[in-house]
Amino acid sequence: MSRSILLQAILTLVAVYVLLCGSLFFAQEKLLFFPDVLPASYVFDFPGFHREVWLTMKNGTR
């Protein structure tokens, strides 16, 4: 009987691990990239020299 309890515990842990990995896989973009919408006039304040470059696509979007 203790063998079946051990097997059930291992299978439960494996199932929880698979569910956790699956949920993290599908949520990884929300966890890594915080989607903050900035106004078009926002200016980043970086130390040192930098130059902001705008790329215009063929359809006119920047």
KEKE-3310 file (N, C-alpha, C; in steps of 0.2 Angstrom, whole numbers, plus 5000, padded with zeros to 4 digits):
npx = (5004:5010:5018:5010:5005:5016:5019:5008:5010:5022:5017:5008:5016:5024:5013:5009:5021:5022:5011:5014:5026:5020:5011:5019:5026:5017:5014:5026:5029:5022:5027:5041:5041:5035:5020:5020:5012:5018:5017:5019:5027:5036:5052:5067:5078:5094:5110:5125:5130:5118:5108:5092:5084:5072:5063:5055:5042:5037:5023:5021:5021:5029)
npy = (4994:5006:5008:5012:5024:5032:5032:5039:5051:5055:5056:5066:5077:5078:5081:5094:5101:5101:5108:5120:5124:5125:5135:5146:5146:5151:5163:5171:5182:5192:5192:5196:5207:5222:5230:5245:5260:5273:5291:5300:5310:5308:5308:5299:5299:5296:5293:5301:5302:5300:5296:5298:5288:5287:5276:5275:5266:5257:5259:5270:5271:5274)
npz = (5000:5003:4993:4982:4987:4987:4973:4969:4975:4969:4955:4957:4960:4949:4940:4945:4943:4929:4925:4931:4924:4911:4913:4916:4904:4895:4900:4899:4891:4897:4910:4907:4899:4902:4898:4896:4890:4883:4881:4865:4865:4875:4883:4885:4898:4898:4905:4898:4881:4868:4854:4848:4836:4823:4814:4799:4792:4776:4776:4782:4796:4812)
capx = (5000:5014:5021:5005:5004:5022:5018:5003:5013:5026:5013:5005:5021:5025:5008:5010:5027:5020:5006:5018:5030:5015:5008:5025:5028:5012:5014:5032:5030:5019:5032:5047:5040:5030:5018:5018:5011:5021:5015:5023:5032:5040:5059:5070:5084:5100:5117:5130:5128:5114:5104:5086:5083:5065:5063:5049:5041:5034:5016:5021:5022:5036)
capy = (5000:5012:5009:5016:5031:5035:5033:5044:5057:5057:5058:5073:5082:5079:5085:5101:5104:5102:5114:5126:5126:5127:5142:5151:5147:5155:5170:5173:5189:5197:5193:5199:5214:5226:5234:5252:5264:5280:5296:5301:5316:5306:5308:5295:5302:5291:5296:5300:5304:5296:5299:5294:5286:5285:5272:5275:5260:5259:5261:5277:5270:5275)
capz = (5000:5004:4986:4978:4990:4985:4966:4968:4977:4963:4950:4959:4960:4941:4937:4947:4939:4922:4925:4933:4918:4906:4914:4915:4897:4891:4903:4900:4889:4902:4915:4905:4895:4905:4892:4898:4885:4884:4876:4859:4867:4881:4882:4890:4901:4899:4906:4893:4874:4865:4849:4846:4829:4821:4808:4796:4788:4770:4776:4786:4803:4815)
cpx = (5004:5017:5016:5004:5010:5022:5013:5006:5018:5023:5010:5010:5023:5020:5008:5016:5026:5016:5009:5022:5026:5013:5013:5027:5023:5011:5021:5033:5027:5024:5038:5046:5034:5027:5015:5018:5013:5018:5021:5029:5036:5048:5063:5077:5090:5106:5121:5126:5123:5110:5098:5085:5076:5066:5056:5048:5038:5027:5016:5021:5029:5037)
cpy = (5006:5014:5013:5023:5035:5036:5038:5051:5060:5059:5065:5078:5083:5083:5092:5104:5105:5108:5120:5129:5128:5134:5147:5152:5152:5162:5173:5180:5194:5198:5196:5206:5217:5231:5241:5256:5271:5285:5297:5306:5314:5306:5304:5299:5297:5295:5296:5303:5299:5300:5295:5294:5284:5282:5272:5269:5262:5261:5267:5276:5271:5271)
cpz = (5000:4997:4982:4981:4987:4977:4965:4970:4971:4957:4951:4958:4953:4938:4939:4944:4932:4921:4927:4927:4912:4907:4914:4908:4893:4894:4903:4897:4894:4908:4913:4902:4898:4900:4895:4891:4886:4879:4871:4861:4873:4879:4887:4892:4903:4900:4900:4886:4871:4860:4848:4839:4828:4815:4805:4791:4781:4770:4780:4793:4806:4821)
residu = (MET:SER:ARG:SER:ILE:LEU:LEU:GLN:ALA:ILE:LEU:THR:LEU:VAL:ALA:VAL:TYR:VAL:LEU:LEU:CYS:GLY:SER:LEU:PHE:PHE:ALA:GLN:GLU:LYS:LEU:LEU:PHE:PHE:PRO:ASP:VAL:LEU:PRO:ALA:SER:TYR:VAL:PHE:ASP:PHE:PRO:GLY:PHE:HIS:ARG:GLU:VAL:TRP:LEU:THR:MET:LYS:ASN:GLY:THR:ARG)
# end
